[in-house]
Amino acid sequence: KFSLGNQADTYGELEFDYTRYINKEKNQSIDVVWMTSFYEAFGTENEMQFDKTAQLYVRGNNLLGNKEVLWIGKRYYHR
C-alpha cells in the first residue's frame, strides 16, 4: 500500500484575505477571509468545480483592547 502520490482525485483550496488596521500600534484590525474549494474526480478532464465556499468570515482583532478575537461567518477550526 502507498499513501502518497496514488490518490485518484484532485482536491484543493484557494483562500483570499484582507486586513485593515484600525490602530497598528495597538494591533487592532479587521480581517475578511474567503476560501473556496475545488474537486475533480479521477477520469474526468478539465471539469474542476469551484462551487463551494469553504470559509467566509469577518474577524475583529483586539478591538476592545483585551487581545480578544471576535468573528462572524463560516470558519474552520484547527486545520
VENWOZI-V897760 format. One record per residue. N is the residue number from 1. PSI is psi as a letter, one per 40 degrees, with the letter a starting at -180 (NA if undefined). Layout:
n->{N	N}
psi->{PSI	PSI}
This chain:
n->{1	2	3	4	5	6	7	8	9	10	11	12	13	14	15	16	17	18	19	20	21	22	23	24	25	26	27	28	29	30	31	32	33	34	35	36	37	38	39	40	41	42	43	44	45	46	47	48	49	50	51	52	53	54	55	56	57	58	59	60	61	62	63	64	65	66	67	68	69	70	71	72	73	74	75	76	77	78	79}
psi->{i	i	e	h	e	e	h	d	i	h	i	i	i	h	h	h	i	h	h	h	h	d	h	d	d	e	f	h	i	h	i	h	h	h	h	i	i	i	h	h	i	h	e	i	h	f	f	h	h	f	e	h	h	d	i	h	i	h	h	h	h	f	d	e	e	f	f	i	h	h	i	h	a	h	i	i	i	f	NA}
